[in-house]
């Protein structure tokens, strides 16, 4: 598995984690309001990590085209 494939796999894992968080703490969860801010922040950073991995993947792909 090359580096780009590894980055894609990590992106998929992050996406799944974000989805699992969203499914766990729905608005009808009894503690939703207690963890809303923290879970929201975690979701934001998970999404942001995915964007950064996408940028790294594009850089690796661009470097591969120049060689």
mmJSON file of the N, C-alpha and C atoms, coordinates in Angstrom:
{"data_MODEL":{"atom_site":{
"group_PDB":["ATOM","ATOM","ATOM","ATOM","ATOM","ATOM","ATOM","ATOM","ATOM","ATOM","ATOM","ATOM","ATOM","ATOM","ATOM","ATOM","ATOM","ATOM","ATOM","ATOM","ATOM","ATOM","ATOM","ATOM","ATOM","ATOM","ATOM","ATOM","ATOM","ATOM","ATOM","ATOM","ATOM","ATOM","ATOM","ATOM","ATOM","ATOM","ATOM","ATOM","ATOM","ATOM","ATOM","ATOM","ATOM","ATOM","ATOM","ATOM","ATOM","ATOM","ATOM","ATOM","ATOM","ATOM","ATOM","ATOM","ATOM","ATOM","ATOM","ATOM","ATOM","ATOM","ATOM","ATOM","ATOM","ATOM","ATOM","ATOM","ATOM","ATOM","ATOM","ATOM","ATOM","ATOM","ATOM","ATOM","ATOM","ATOM","ATOM","ATOM","ATOM","ATOM","ATOM","ATOM","ATOM","ATOM","ATOM","ATOM","ATOM","ATOM","ATOM","ATOM","ATOM","ATOM","ATOM","ATOM","ATOM","ATOM","ATOM","ATOM","ATOM","ATOM","ATOM","ATOM","ATOM","ATOM","ATOM","ATOM","ATOM","ATOM","ATOM","ATOM","ATOM","ATOM","ATOM","ATOM","ATOM","ATOM","ATOM","ATOM","ATOM","ATOM","ATOM","ATOM","ATOM","ATOM","ATOM","ATOM","ATOM","ATOM","ATOM","ATOM","ATOM","ATOM","ATOM","ATOM","ATOM","ATOM","ATOM","ATOM","ATOM","ATOM","ATOM","ATOM","ATOM","ATOM","ATOM","ATOM","ATOM","ATOM","ATOM","ATOM","ATOM","ATOM","ATOM","ATOM","ATOM","ATOM","ATOM","ATOM","ATOM","ATOM","ATOM","ATOM","ATOM","ATOM","ATOM","ATOM","ATOM","ATOM","ATOM","ATOM","ATOM","ATOM","ATOM","ATOM","ATOM","ATOM","ATOM","ATOM","ATOM","ATOM","ATOM","ATOM","ATOM","ATOM","ATOM","ATOM","ATOM","ATOM","ATOM","ATOM","ATOM","ATOM","ATOM","ATOM","ATOM","ATOM","ATOM","ATOM","ATOM"],
"id":[1,2,3,4,5,6,7,8,9,10,11,12,13,14,15,16,17,18,19,20,21,22,23,24,25,26,27,28,29,30,31,32,33,34,35,36,37,38,39,40,41,42,43,44,45,46,47,48,49,50,51,52,53,54,55,56,57,58,59,60,61,62,63,64,65,66,67,68,69,70,71,72,73,74,75,76,77,78,79,80,81,82,83,84,85,86,87,88,89,90,91,92,93,94,95,96,97,98,99,100,101,102,103,104,105,106,107,108,109,110,111,112,113,114,115,116,117,118,119,120,121,122,123,124,125,126,127,128,129,130,131,132,133,134,135,136,137,138,139,140,141,142,143,144,145,146,147,148,149,150,151,152,153,154,155,156,157,158,159,160,161,162,163,164,165,166,167,168,169,170,171,172,173,174,175,176,177,178,179,180,181,182,183,184,185,186,187,188,189,190,191,192,193,194,195,196,197,198,199,200,201],
"type_symbol":["N","C","C","N","C","C","N","C","C","N","C","C","N","C","C","N","C","C","N","C","C","N","C","C","N","C","C","N","C","C","N","C","C","N","C","C","N","C","C","N","C","C","N","C","C","N","C","C","N","C","C","N","C","C","N","C","C","N","C","C","N","C","C","N","C","C","N","C","C","N","C","C","N","C","C","N","C","C","N","C","C","N","C","C","N","C","C","N","C","C","N","C","C","N","C","C","N","C","C","N","C","C","N","C","C","N","C","C","N","C","C","N","C","C","N","C","C","N","C","C","N","C","C","N","C","C","N","C","C","N","C","C","N","C","C","N","C","C","N","C","C","N","C","C","N","C","C","N","C","C","N","C","C","N","C","C","N","C","C","N","C","C","N","C","C","N","C","C","N","C","C","N","C","C","N","C","C","N","C","C","N","C","C","N","C","C","N","C","C","N","C","C","N","C","C","N","C","C","N","C","C"],
"label_atom_id":["N","CA","C","N","CA","C","N","CA","C","N","CA","C","N","CA","C","N","CA","C","N","CA","C","N","CA","C","N","CA","C","N","CA","C","N","CA","C","N","CA","C","N","CA","C","N","CA","C","N","CA","C","N","CA","C","N","CA","C","N","CA","C","N","CA","C","N","CA","C","N","CA","C","N","CA","C","N","CA","C","N","CA","C","N","CA","C","N","CA","C","N","CA","C","N","CA","C","N","CA","C","N","CA","C","N","CA","C","N","CA","C","N","CA","C","N","CA","C","N","CA","C","N","CA","C","N","CA","C","N","CA","C","N","CA","C","N","CA","C","N","CA","C","N","CA","C","N","CA","C","N","CA","C","N","CA","C","N","CA","C","N","CA","C","N","CA","C","N","CA","C","N","CA","C","N","CA","C","N","CA","C","N","CA","C","N","CA","C","N","CA","C","N","CA","C","N","CA","C","N","CA","C","N","CA","C","N","CA","C","N","CA","C","N","CA","C","N","CA","C","N","CA","C","N","CA","C","N","CA","C","N","CA","C"],
"label_alt_id":[null,null,null,null,null,null,null,null,null,null,null,null,null,null,null,null,null,null,null,null,null,null,null,null,null,null,null,null,null,null,null,null,null,null,null,null,null,null,null,null,null,null,null,null,null,null,null,null,null,null,null,null,null,null,null,null,null,null,null,null,null,null,null,null,null,null,null,null,null,null,null,null,null,null,null,null,null,null,null,null,null,null,null,null,null,null,null,null,null,null,null,null,null,null,null,null,null,null,null,null,null,null,null,null,null,null,null,null,null,null,null,null,null,null,null,null,null,null,null,null,null,null,null,null,null,null,null,null,null,null,null,null,null,null,null,null,null,null,null,null,null,null,null,null,null,null,null,null,null,null,null,null,null,null,null,null,null,null,null,null,null,null,null,null,null,null,null,null,null,null,null,null,null,null,null,null,null,null,null,null,null,null,null,null,null,null,null,null,null,null,null,null,null,null,null,null,null,null,null,null,null],
"label_comp_id":["UNK","UNK","UNK","UNK","UNK","UNK","UNK","UNK","UNK","UNK","UNK","UNK","UNK","UNK","UNK","UNK","UNK","UNK","UNK","UNK","UNK","UNK","UNK","UNK","UNK","UNK","UNK","UNK","UNK","UNK","UNK","UNK","UNK","UNK","UNK","UNK","UNK","UNK","UNK","UNK","UNK","UNK","UNK","UNK","UNK","UNK","UNK","UNK","UNK","UNK","UNK","UNK","UNK","UNK","UNK","UNK","UNK","UNK","UNK","UNK","UNK","UNK","UNK","UNK","UNK","UNK","UNK","UNK","UNK","UNK","UNK","UNK","UNK","UNK","UNK","UNK","UNK","UNK","UNK","UNK","UNK","UNK","UNK","UNK","UNK","UNK","UNK","UNK","UNK","UNK","UNK","UNK","UNK","UNK","UNK","UNK","UNK","UNK","UNK","UNK","UNK","UNK","UNK","UNK","UNK","UNK","UNK","UNK","UNK","UNK","UNK","UNK","UNK","UNK","UNK","UNK","UNK","UNK","UNK","UNK","UNK","UNK","UNK","UNK","UNK","UNK","UNK","UNK","UNK","UNK","UNK","UNK","UNK","UNK","UNK","UNK","UNK","UNK","UNK","UNK","UNK","UNK","UNK","UNK","UNK","UNK","UNK","UNK","UNK","UNK","UNK","UNK","UNK","UNK","UNK","UNK","UNK","UNK","UNK","UNK","UNK","UNK","UNK","UNK","UNK","UNK","UNK","UNK","UNK","UNK","UNK","UNK","UNK","UNK","UNK","UNK","UNK","UNK","UNK","UNK","UNK","UNK","UNK","UNK","UNK","UNK","UNK","UNK","UNK","UNK","UNK","UNK","UNK","UNK","UNK","UNK","UNK","UNK","UNK","UNK","UNK"],
"label_asym_id":["A","A","A","A","A","A","A","A","A","A","A","A","A","A","A","A","A","A","A","A","A","A","A","A","A","A","A","A","A","A","A","A","A","A","A","A","A","A","A","A","A","A","A","A","A","A","A","A","A","A","A","A","A","A","A","A","A","A","A","A","A","A","A","A","A","A","A","A","A","A","A","A","A","A","A","A","A","A","A","A","A","A","A","A","A","A","A","A","A","A","A","A","A","A","A","A","A","A","A","A","A","A","A","A","A","A","A","A","A","A","A","A","A","A","A","A","A","A","A","A","A","A","A","A","A","A","A","A","A","A","A","A","A","A","A","A","A","A","A","A","A","A","A","A","A","A","A","A","A","A","A","A","A","A","A","A","A","A","A","A","A","A","A","A","A","A","A","A","A","A","A","A","A","A","A","A","A","A","A","A","A","A","A","A","A","A","A","A","A","A","A","A","A","A","A","A","A","A","A","A","A"],
"label_entity_id":["1","1","1","1","1","1","1","1","1","1","1","1","1","1","1","1","1","1","1","1","1","1","1","1","1","1","1","1","1","1","1","1","1","1","1","1","1","1","1","1","1","1","1","1","1","1","1","1","1","1","1","1","1","1","1","1","1","1","1","1","1","1","1","1","1","1","1","1","1","1","1","1","1","1","1","1","1","1","1","1","1","1","1","1","1","1","1","1","1","1","1","1","1","1","1","1","1","1","1","1","1","1","1","1","1","1","1","1","1","1","1","1","1","1","1","1","1","1","1","1","1","1","1","1","1","1","1","1","1","1","1","1","1","1","1","1","1","1","1","1","1","1","1","1","1","1","1","1","1","1","1","1","1","1","1","1","1","1","1","1","1","1","1","1","1","1","1","1","1","1","1","1","1","1","1","1","1","1","1","1","1","1","1","1","1","1","1","1","1","1","1","1","1","1","1","1","1","1","1","1","1"],
"label_seq_id":[1,1,1,2,2,2,3,3,3,4,4,4,5,5,5,6,6,6,7,7,7,8,8,8,9,9,9,10,10,10,11,11,11,12,12,12,13,13,13,14,14,14,15,15,15,16,16,16,17,17,17,18,18,18,19,19,19,20,20,20,21,21,21,22,22,22,23,23,23,24,24,24,25,25,25,26,26,26,27,27,27,28,28,28,29,29,29,30,30,30,31,31,31,32,32,32,33,33,33,34,34,34,35,35,35,36,36,36,37,37,37,38,38,38,39,39,39,40,40,40,41,41,41,42,42,42,43,43,43,44,44,44,45,45,45,46,46,46,47,47,47,48,48,48,49,49,49,50,50,50,51,51,51,52,52,52,53,53,53,54,54,54,55,55,55,56,56,56,57,57,57,58,58,58,59,59,59,60,60,60,61,61,61,62,62,62,63,63,63,64,64,64,65,65,65,66,66,66,67,67,67],
"pdbx_PDB_ins_code":[null,null,null,null,null,null,null,null,null,null,null,null,null,null,null,null,null,null,null,null,null,null,null,null,null,null,null,null,null,null,null,null,null,null,null,null,null,null,null,null,null,null,null,null,null,null,null,null,null,null,null,null,null,null,null,null,null,null,null,null,null,null,null,null,null,null,null,null,null,null,null,null,null,null,null,null,null,null,null,null,null,null,null,null,null,null,null,null,null,null,null,null,null,null,null,null,null,null,null,null,null,null,null,null,null,null,null,null,null,null,null,null,null,null,null,null,null,null,null,null,null,null,null,null,null,null,null,null,null,null,null,null,null,null,null,null,null,null,null,null,null,null,null,null,null,null,null,null,null,null,null,null,null,null,null,null,null,null,null,null,null,null,null,null,null,null,null,null,null,null,null,null,null,null,null,null,null,null,null,null,null,null,null,null,null,null,null,null,null,null,null,null,null,null,null,null,null,null,null,null,null],
"Cartn_x":[0.865,0.0,0.907,0.688,1.527,0.987,1.726,1.375,0.005,-0.319,-1.617,-2.746,-2.589,-3.61,-3.756,-2.656,-2.71,-3.457,-3.212,-3.926,-5.421,-5.775,-7.187,-7.832,-7.13,-7.657,-7.869,-6.94,-7.08,-8.248,-8.405,-9.55,-10.862,-10.952,-12.165,-12.419,-11.36,-11.5,-12.015,-11.462,-11.915,-13.388,-13.776,-15.172,-16.088,-15.682,-16.479,-16.575,-15.492,-15.507,-16.479,-16.414,-17.33,-18.78,-19.052,-20.418,-20.868,-19.972,-20.312,-20.615,-19.853,-20.129,-21.501,-21.797,-23.093,-24.255,-24.063,-25.102,-25.267,-24.206,-24.244,-24.933,-24.555,-25.075,-26.07,-27.204,-28.274,-28.986,-29.858,-30.553,-31.449,-31.819,-32.656,-31.838,-30.502,-29.642,-29.814,-29.967,-30.214,-29.091,-27.892,-26.774,-26.293,-27.088,-26.689,-26.223,-26.995,-26.639,-25.395,-25.139,-23.957,-22.661,-22.737,-21.53,-21.542,-22.583,-22.773,-21.536,-21.005,-19.86,-18.616,-18.345,-17.151,-17.261,-18.411,-18.595,-18.583,-19.178,-19.14,-17.715,-16.907,-15.512,-14.75,-14.997,-14.333,-14.699,-15.97,-16.411,-15.738,-15.618,-14.965,-13.507,-12.787,-11.376,-11.175,-12.091,-12.02,-12.194,-13.164,-13.39,-12.187,-11.651,-10.476,-9.274,-9.104,-8.018,-8.197,-9.433,-9.702,-9.301,-9.584,-9.198,-7.674,-6.978,-5.513,-4.927,-5.509,-5.038,-5.286,-6.405,-6.694,-5.648,-5.26,-4.224,-2.892,-2.556,-1.312,-1.358,-2.512,-2.67,-2.473,-3.055,-2.891,-1.428,-0.735,0.682,1.484,1.221,1.93,1.615,0.368,-0.011,0.661,0.693,1.338,2.833,3.469,4.895,5.157,4.255,4.409,4.298,3.508,3.337,4.55,5.3,6.446,7.675,7.729,8.921,8.924],
"Cartn_y":[-1.181,0.0,1.239,2.122,3.314,4.4,5.485,6.553,7.161,7.35,7.943,7.011,5.738,4.78,4.767,4.905,4.965,6.204,7.35,8.573,8.425,7.798,7.568,6.693,5.662,4.778,5.536,6.406,7.201,8.156,8.777,9.67,8.92,7.71,6.912,6.598,6.276,5.998,7.235,8.395,9.631,9.901,9.68,9.876,8.965,7.702,6.753,7.164,7.657,8.118,9.291,10.233,11.372,10.937,9.98,9.464,8.77,8.008,7.307,8.287,9.37,10.391,11.006,11.313,11.893,10.98,9.694,8.712,8.516,8.628,8.396,9.532,10.761,11.912,12.699,12.063,12.744,13.699,14.518,15.504,14.854,13.596,12.935,12.161,12.241,11.597,12.364,11.672,12.363,13.316,13.107,13.974,14.851,14.957,15.701,17.107,17.833,19.218,19.306,18.275,18.262,18.118,17.429,17.171,17.863,18.646,19.258,20.014,20.884,21.702,20.85,19.919,19.074,18.147,17.527,16.629,17.434,18.621,19.484,19.859,20.194,20.545,19.332,18.172,16.961,16.703,16.855,16.671,17.649,18.887,19.911,19.526,19.134,18.805,17.521,16.581,15.373,15.759,16.614,17.07,17.848,18.718,19.508,18.601,17.565,16.61,15.945,15.632,15.058,15.997,17.299,18.289,18.376,18.348,18.426,17.179,16.02,14.801,14.855,15.444,15.609,16.506,17.584,18.479,17.743,16.941,16.167,15.175,14.557,13.594,14.283,15.457,16.201,16.581,16.97,17.314,16.108,14.958,13.74,13.383,13.553,13.249,14.216,15.499,16.502,16.228,15.849,15.524,14.326,13.371,12.184,12.5,13.512,13.872,14.628,15.305,16.094,15.253,14.034,13.203,12.451],
"Cartn_z":[0.0,0.0,0.0,-0.967,-1.02,-0.078,0.027,0.962,0.681,-0.588,-0.936,-0.51,-0.723,-0.3,1.22,1.927,3.389,3.855,3.186,3.54,3.283,2.183,1.868,2.941,3.369,4.418,5.725,6.074,7.3,7.166,5.994,5.768,5.978,5.473,5.632,7.108,7.838,9.266,10.003,9.671,10.31,10.006,8.761,8.365,9.179,9.341,10.109,11.582,12.135,13.527,13.676,12.742,12.787,12.705,11.836,11.703,12.974,13.581,14.828,15.94,16.024,17.042,16.819,15.552,15.238,15.564,15.356,15.663,17.167,17.903,19.343,20.082,19.76,20.493,19.656,19.373,18.649,19.606,19.074,19.915,20.96,20.769,21.786,22.815,22.724,23.729,25.037,26.168,27.443,27.877,27.406,27.804,26.652,25.606,24.41,24.75,25.504,25.811,26.697,27.487,28.35,27.553,26.417,25.636,24.272,24.006,22.696,22.213,23.052,22.646,22.393,23.278,23.127,21.916,21.739,20.592,19.294,19.316,18.137,17.766,18.776,18.52,17.982,18.558,18.08,16.619,16.286,14.908,13.967,14.408,13.598,13.322,14.363,14.188,13.384,13.513,12.688,11.222,10.942,9.575,9.056,9.878,9.487,9.201,10.005,9.763,8.399,8.054,6.74,5.622,5.783,4.776,4.646,5.766,5.742,5.078,5.342,4.693,3.191,2.795,1.368,0.716,1.4,0.874,0.752,1.739,1.681,0.526,0.33,-0.763,-2.114,-2.279,-3.539,-3.755,-2.691,-2.809,-3.278,-2.686,-3.087,-4.537,-4.938,-6.315,-7.275,-6.922,-7.774,-7.904,-6.788,-6.823,-7.726,-7.707,-8.535,-10.024,-10.368,-11.765,-12.295,-11.415,-11.847,-12.123,-11.562,-11.738,-13.039],
"occupancy":[1.0,1.0,1.0,1.0,1.0,1.0,1.0,1.0,1.0,1.0,1.0,1.0,1.0,1.0,1.0,1.0,1.0,1.0,1.0,1.0,1.0,1.0,1.0,1.0,1.0,1.0,1.0,1.0,1.0,1.0,1.0,1.0,1.0,1.0,1.0,1.0,1.0,1.0,1.0,1.0,1.0,1.0,1.0,1.0,1.0,1.0,1.0,1.0,1.0,1.0,1.0,1.0,1.0,1.0,1.0,1.0,1.0,1.0,1.0,1.0,1.0,1.0,1.0,1.0,1.0,1.0,1.0,1.0,1.0,1.0,1.0,1.0,1.0,1.0,1.0,1.0,1.0,1.0,1.0,1.0,1.0,1.0,1.0,1.0,1.0,1.0,1.0,1.0,1.0,1.0,1.0,1.0,1.0,1.0,1.0,1.0,1.0,1.0,1.0,1.0,1.0,1.0,1.0,1.0,1.0,1.0,1.0,1.0,1.0,1.0,1.0,1.0,1.0,1.0,1.0,1.0,1.0,1.0,1.0,1.0,1.0,1.0,1.0,1.0,1.0,1.0,1.0,1.0,1.0,1.0,1.0,1.0,1.0,1.0,1.0,1.0,1.0,1.0,1.0,1.0,1.0,1.0,1.0,1.0,1.0,1.0,1.0,1.0,1.0,1.0,1.0,1.0,1.0,1.0,1.0,1.0,1.0,1.0,1.0,1.0,1.0,1.0,1.0,1.0,1.0,1.0,1.0,1.0,1.0,1.0,1.0,1.0,1.0,1.0,1.0,1.0,1.0,1.0,1.0,1.0,1.0,1.0,1.0,1.0,1.0,1.0,1.0,1.0,1.0,1.0,1.0,1.0,1.0,1.0,1.0,1.0,1.0,1.0,1.0,1.0,1.0],
"B_iso_or_equiv":[0.0,0.0,0.0,0.0,0.0,0.0,0.0,0.0,0.0,0.0,0.0,0.0,0.0,0.0,0.0,0.0,0.0,0.0,0.0,0.0,0.0,0.0,0.0,0.0,0.0,0.0,0.0,0.0,0.0,0.0,0.0,0.0,0.0,0.0,0.0,0.0,0.0,0.0,0.0,0.0,0.0,0.0,0.0,0.0,0.0,0.0,0.0,0.0,0.0,0.0,0.0,0.0,0.0,0.0,0.0,0.0,0.0,0.0,0.0,0.0,0.0,0.0,0.0,0.0,0.0,0.0,0.0,0.0,0.0,0.0,0.0,0.0,0.0,0.0,0.0,0.0,0.0,0.0,0.0,0.0,0.0,0.0,0.0,0.0,0.0,0.0,0.0,0.0,0.0,0.0,0.0,0.0,0.0,0.0,0.0,0.0,0.0,0.0,0.0,0.0,0.0,0.0,0.0,0.0,0.0,0.0,0.0,0.0,0.0,0.0,0.0,0.0,0.0,0.0,0.0,0.0,0.0,0.0,0.0,0.0,0.0,0.0,0.0,0.0,0.0,0.0,0.0,0.0,0.0,0.0,0.0,0.0,0.0,0.0,0.0,0.0,0.0,0.0,0.0,0.0,0.0,0.0,0.0,0.0,0.0,0.0,0.0,0.0,0.0,0.0,0.0,0.0,0.0,0.0,0.0,0.0,0.0,0.0,0.0,0.0,0.0,0.0,0.0,0.0,0.0,0.0,0.0,0.0,0.0,0.0,0.0,0.0,0.0,0.0,0.0,0.0,0.0,0.0,0.0,0.0,0.0,0.0,0.0,0.0,0.0,0.0,0.0,0.0,0.0,0.0,0.0,0.0,0.0,0.0,0.0,0.0,0.0,0.0,0.0,0.0,0.0],
"pdbx_formal_charge":[null,null,null,null,null,null,null,null,null,null,null,null,null,null,null,null,null,null,null,null,null,null,null,null,null,null,null,null,null,null,null,null,null,null,null,null,null,null,null,null,null,null,null,null,null,null,null,null,null,null,null,null,null,null,null,null,null,null,null,null,null,null,null,null,null,null,null,null,null,null,null,null,null,null,null,null,null,null,null,null,null,null,null,null,null,null,null,null,null,null,null,null,null,null,null,null,null,null,null,null,null,null,null,null,null,null,null,null,null,null,null,null,null,null,null,null,null,null,null,null,null,null,null,null,null,null,null,null,null,null,null,null,null,null,null,null,null,null,null,null,null,null,null,null,null,null,null,null,null,null,null,null,null,null,null,null,null,null,null,null,null,null,null,null,null,null,null,null,null,null,null,null,null,null,null,null,null,null,null,null,null,null,null,null,null,null,null,null,null,null,null,null,null,null,null,null,null,null,null,null,null],
"auth_seq_id":[1,1,1,2,2,2,3,3,3,4,4,4,5,5,5,6,6,6,7,7,7,8,8,8,9,9,9,10,10,10,11,11,11,12,12,12,13,13,13,14,14,14,15,15,15,16,16,16,17,17,17,18,18,18,19,19,19,20,20,20,21,21,21,22,22,22,23,23,23,24,24,24,25,25,25,26,26,26,27,27,27,28,28,28,29,29,29,30,30,30,31,31,31,32,32,32,33,33,33,34,34,34,35,35,35,36,36,36,37,37,37,38,38,38,39,39,39,40,40,40,41,41,41,42,42,42,43,43,43,44,44,44,45,45,45,46,46,46,47,47,47,48,48,48,49,49,49,50,50,50,51,51,51,52,52,52,53,53,53,54,54,54,55,55,55,56,56,56,57,57,57,58,58,58,59,59,59,60,60,60,61,61,61,62,62,62,63,63,63,64,64,64,65,65,65,66,66,66,67,67,67],
"auth_comp_id":["UNK","UNK","UNK","UNK","UNK","UNK","UNK","UNK","UNK","UNK","UNK","UNK","UNK","UNK","UNK","UNK","UNK","UNK","UNK","UNK","UNK","UNK","UNK","UNK","UNK","UNK","UNK","UNK","UNK","UNK","UNK","UNK","UNK","UNK","UNK","UNK","UNK","UNK","UNK","UNK","UNK","UNK","UNK","UNK","UNK","UNK","UNK","UNK","UNK","UNK","UNK","UNK","UNK","UNK","UNK","UNK","UNK","UNK","UNK","UNK","UNK","UNK","UNK","UNK","UNK","UNK","UNK","UNK","UNK","UNK","UNK","UNK","UNK","UNK","UNK","UNK","UNK","UNK","UNK","UNK","UNK","UNK","UNK","UNK","UNK","UNK","UNK","UNK","UNK","UNK","UNK","UNK","UNK","UNK","UNK","UNK","UNK","UNK","UNK","UNK","UNK","UNK","UNK","UNK","UNK","UNK","UNK","UNK","UNK","UNK","UNK","UNK","UNK","UNK","UNK","UNK","UNK","UNK","UNK","UNK","UNK","UNK","UNK","UNK","UNK","UNK","UNK","UNK","UNK","UNK","UNK","UNK","UNK","UNK","UNK","UNK","UNK","UNK","UNK","UNK","UNK","UNK","UNK","UNK","UNK","UNK","UNK","UNK","UNK","UNK","UNK","UNK","UNK","UNK","UNK","UNK","UNK","UNK","UNK","UNK","UNK","UNK","UNK","UNK","UNK","UNK","UNK","UNK","UNK","UNK","UNK","UNK","UNK","UNK","UNK","UNK","UNK","UNK","UNK","UNK","UNK","UNK","UNK","UNK","UNK","UNK","UNK","UNK","UNK","UNK","UNK","UNK","UNK","UNK","UNK","UNK","UNK","UNK","UNK","UNK","UNK"],
"auth_asym_id":["A","A","A","A","A","A","A","A","A","A","A","A","A","A","A","A","A","A","A","A","A","A","A","A","A","A","A","A","A","A","A","A","A","A","A","A","A","A","A","A","A","A","A","A","A","A","A","A","A","A","A","A","A","A","A","A","A","A","A","A","A","A","A","A","A","A","A","A","A","A","A","A","A","A","A","A","A","A","A","A","A","A","A","A","A","A","A","A","A","A","A","A","A","A","A","A","A","A","A","A","A","A","A","A","A","A","A","A","A","A","A","A","A","A","A","A","A","A","A","A","A","A","A","A","A","A","A","A","A","A","A","A","A","A","A","A","A","A","A","A","A","A","A","A","A","A","A","A","A","A","A","A","A","A","A","A","A","A","A","A","A","A","A","A","A","A","A","A","A","A","A","A","A","A","A","A","A","A","A","A","A","A","A","A","A","A","A","A","A","A","A","A","A","A","A","A","A","A","A","A","A"],
"auth_atom_id":["N","CA","C","N","CA","C","N","CA","C","N","CA","C","N","CA","C","N","CA","C","N","CA","C","N","CA","C","N","CA","C","N","CA","C","N","CA","C","N","CA","C","N","CA","C","N","CA","C","N","CA","C","N","CA","C","N","CA","C","N","CA","C","N","CA","C","N","CA","C","N","CA","C","N","CA","C","N","CA","C","N","CA","C","N","CA","C","N","CA","C","N","CA","C","N","CA","C","N","CA","C","N","CA","C","N","CA","C","N","CA","C","N","CA","C","N","CA","C","N","CA","C","N","CA","C","N","CA","C","N","CA","C","N","CA","C","N","CA","C","N","CA","C","N","CA","C","N","CA","C","N","CA","C","N","CA","C","N","CA","C","N","CA","C","N","CA","C","N","CA","C","N","CA","C","N","CA","C","N","CA","C","N","CA","C","N","CA","C","N","CA","C","N","CA","C","N","CA","C","N","CA","C","N","CA","C","N","CA","C","N","CA","C","N","CA","C","N","CA","C","N","CA","C","N","CA","C","N","CA","C","N","CA","C"],
"pdbx_PDB_model_num":[1,1,1,1,1,1,1,1,1,1,1,1,1,1,1,1,1,1,1,1,1,1,1,1,1,1,1,1,1,1,1,1,1,1,1,1,1,1,1,1,1,1,1,1,1,1,1,1,1,1,1,1,1,1,1,1,1,1,1,1,1,1,1,1,1,1,1,1,1,1,1,1,1,1,1,1,1,1,1,1,1,1,1,1,1,1,1,1,1,1,1,1,1,1,1,1,1,1,1,1,1,1,1,1,1,1,1,1,1,1,1,1,1,1,1,1,1,1,1,1,1,1,1,1,1,1,1,1,1,1,1,1,1,1,1,1,1,1,1,1,1,1,1,1,1,1,1,1,1,1,1,1,1,1,1,1,1,1,1,1,1,1,1,1,1,1,1,1,1,1,1,1,1,1,1,1,1,1,1,1,1,1,1,1,1,1,1,1,1,1,1,1,1,1,1,1,1,1,1,1,1]
}}}
